[in-house]
Amino acid sequence: MSFSPASVVETALLNSRLRRIVLEVDNPAVLDVKPAGDSAVGVYFDVDDHPGGAGRNYSVRHQDGRLLTLDVVLHSRGPGTEWASEAAAGDRVVLDHARSWYRPPPRTDWQLLVSDLSGLPATARIVEQLPRDAVALVVVEVAASEDLEYLPGHPNVTVLPSIGTGNGAAASTLMSTVGDLELPAGHGYCWFAGEAAESRAVRKYLRSEGWTIEQYDITGYWRLDSEAWDARFAEVVDDVLPVYEQALTAGKGDKAAFEEFDEACERIGL
C-alpha cells in the first residue's frame, strides 16, 4: 500500500484559473511524497472506490509535515476541475502514486524550465527552491498576464512568457520558443512539463542538438487529443507496450525505456 486518505483543511482562490487546496494526510510516511521541486501526487475523489474511481495528478506546491498544498489549474470542465472548484474543509480524498522527475545533474551550469499552465505550480516551486546563484531560463505559456504573477522572483531567473497560446485554447509555441533560444554556454539541464506532443518535440530537438539523456527530464502532463489518442493506443497496445517492457528488461532505465516506447508510438502515428 502506497496510498493514504487525506482531508481538505483549507481552500483559497489565487486567481481566476488557480485554486489552492491544503490537504492533511492521514499517513504521510506511507504516501512518501518526494522532496523534489516537481513532486506530484494522484488525487482520487471517491474514497470508497479507490483505486477504481476518477482521479487527477497534481503538483505539490508546499509540504509541511502532514500538510500538502496543491495549486490546481481550473479548466472549463472535467472531474478535476469539478472537485477543485467545489472542495471544502472536511472533504475526503485518497492520495496515491507520489513521484517526481526533476533531477538536474551535479554538473549543471544553467537550467531551462519549460511549462504551460499545467506545469506552472511545479515551475514556481522549482524557482523558489533554486539557490540564489543558480541561473535559469523559464519559458511559460499562460492564459493571461495575471498568471505570471504567480511565479516567485529570483535574481538570476529570466522569464520568457507566451500569453494566450497553448493550454488547449490555441496552438502551442513552447517548441518554437525553445528552438529560437540562444542558450547560455556551459552544461545545461532542461525540465519540461506540458502538453505531450510539445514534450516529444522539445525532447527530439534537444537530442538533435547533442543533449544527453541525463541533461533533461521532459514529461507530458496532458494530451490535447487524449480521447482519440487513447482509442488508437488501445488498438496497438500489444505492438508498442512490449518495446517499453523489453527496454526495462535490458536494464536501460525508465527514462530511456519511455523514449523507445514514445518513438515506437510516433512510428505508428501516435
N, C-alpha and C positions, 0 to 999 in steps of 0.2 A: 504493500500500500504506500503510495507516494502522494496521496491527496489529503486535504483537510477541509472540513467545513469552516465557514467564516461568516461574520456578521457585519452588516453595514453599520458604521457608527457615526458617519458624518458625510454630508454632500455639499457641494458648492459649485455654482456656475462660474467658470473662469472667463469665458466669452461666449459668443453665440454658437460656437462649434465645440467647445471643450467643457466637459463637466468632471469635476473632481469627486472621487468616491473613496472614502477611507474605510478600510476593512480591518476588523480584528480577527486574526487567525486562531482557530482553536488549537491546532497542533503545528506550530511553526517548524519544529525540528523534523517532523515527518515530511512536511511540504518541501523543506530545504530550498528556499528561494536563493538564487545565485546573487553574488555581490556585484557583478559586472554592470556597466552603465546601461546596457540594453536588456537587463533582466526582465523576464516576462513570465506570466502565469496564464493558464487557461481558466476562465471563469465560466462555471456551469450553473445555469439559472434555476434548475429544478433539483433541489437537494434529495428528492425521493426517487430520482430517475438517473442517478449517476452510475456508470458513465454513458448512459444512453441518451440523455437529454441534450438540448441545444446549449451551445457554449461558444465563446469567442476568446481570442488571445489578446491580452493587454500588457503593455509595458508597466513596470513598477517604477513610478516616479520617485518615491521615497520609501525607505524601510526603517522602522524604528521599533525594534523588538517584535511584538506581535502585531503591530500596526503596519499595514501596507497601503500606500496611497497610489491610486490609479487615476490618471487623467485620460478620460475616454473621449474620443472624437465622435461627435454625433452626426449621423447621416440622415438622409431623408426617410429611410425605412430599414427594417431588419431587426432580428431578435436582440442584437447587442445594443442598438440604439434605443429600442423599446425598454430594455432593462435599465440602461444607464439614465434614461430620461425620467423614469419613474422610481428609481431606487430611493429608499428612505431608511432611516435608522431603524434597526431591528430586523430588516430583511436578511434572509439567509441564502447563501450560495455555497458551492463547492469549488475549491481551487485545486488545480492539478497541473502536471507537466511543467513544473518550474524549470526554466532553462535560460541560456544566454548565448550570444555569438561573438560579441565584441572582445577581441583578443589581440591588440597591437603587439607585435614582437618587441623584445627589449631594445633592439636596434631600430628605432623609429625616429626620424628627424622631423617629420610633419605628418599630419593626418588630413584626409579628405572624408568628410562626413556628408552623406547624401541621403535625403529623405523627402517624402511627401508628408501630408498630414498624418498618415498612419504611423510614421516613424518620428513625429515631432516630439512626443514625450520622452522617448529614449534619447533623441538628439539633445534635448535640453539637459537631461541627466548626465550624459557623457561630457558635454561642455562644462557643466557645473563641477564635475569631478576632475577636469583636466588640471594638471599643475600650472602655475602661473607662467612658467617659461615655455609651456608646450605651444606649438604652432599648429593651427588648423584652418582649413577652408571648409565652410559649411554651405552646401548647396541645398536649398529647401524650396519646395513647391507648395504653396499655400493658397487658400481661397481668397484671403483678404489681408490687407496690411496689418490689421489688428492681431493676426496670428503670429506675426514676427515679434510682438511684444512679449510673447510667452517665453522666448529664448533668453537665458541669462547672459549678461555681459561677460566678456573675458578680454584681457588686454591684447592677446595675440591670436584672437579668432576673427576671421573675416567672413561675414555672412553675405552670400550671393543669392538673393531671393528671386523667385519667379512667382508672380502673383496672378491668380486666375487661371493657371494652366493645370493640367493633370487632375488627379483626385476624382476621376470619374466624370468630371464636368467638361473637359476639353482634352485635346491631345497633350501628352506629357512632353516636357522639354528637358527632363533630367539627363538623358543620354547626350543630347546635343549640347547642353551646357557643359557637361563633363568633357566632352570631346573638344570643346573650344578653349578649355582652360590652359593657361600657361603654368604648368605645375612647378613648384619650387624644386631646387636642386636637393640632392640627398636621398635618403631612403624613406619612401612614403608608405603609408598604410591607408587603405580605403575601407570604410564601413558604409554599407548601403541598406536602407530599409524603405521599401516602397512597393510599387506595382510590379508583378512578377515578370512581365515582358521587358520592362525597363531594367530590372535587375539582371536579366540574361544579357541584354545589350551592353550594359556597363561592364559586366564581368568579361565578356568577349573582347571588348575594347581594351581593357587593361591587360588582358593576356596578349593581345596583339602588340601592345606597347612594351612587352617584356616583363610585366609584373609576374612574380611567382605566387603560388597558391597561399603562401604564408603571409603575403602582403595585403590580403583583403578578406573581409567577411561580408558577403553580399547575400541578402535574404529578401525574397519576395514575401511581403506581408499580406498581399491580397492580389486578386486577379480580376482584371476588367471584365473578361468574358467567362466568368467562372462556371456558369451553368453549361454553356456549350463545351468548355474545356473538360469538365467533369464527365459529360456524356461521351465525348470522344475518347477520353482516357479509359473509361470503363470498357470500351471496345478493344483496346490494345494493351491493357494492363499486363496480360500474360507475356507480351513481347518485350515490354520495356522494364518492368519491375525486376526481372532477373539480372538485368545489367547492373542495377544498384546492388543487388544481393551478391553477385559474383565479385564485384569490386571490393565489397566489405570482406568477403571470404579471402580475397587475395591480400588483405592487410593494407589496403590503400587509404583507410581512414574515411570518416563520414563525409568530409568536405569534397574530397576527390571522388568518392563514390557518387555523390549527388551530381557533380559536374558531368560524369559519364552518363548518368541517368538523364540529365537535362539535355545533353547532346543527342541521346537516343530519341527523346521526345521531339526535339526540333527536327530530326531527320524524317519523322513521320507526320510532321505538320502541326505538332502541338506547341 
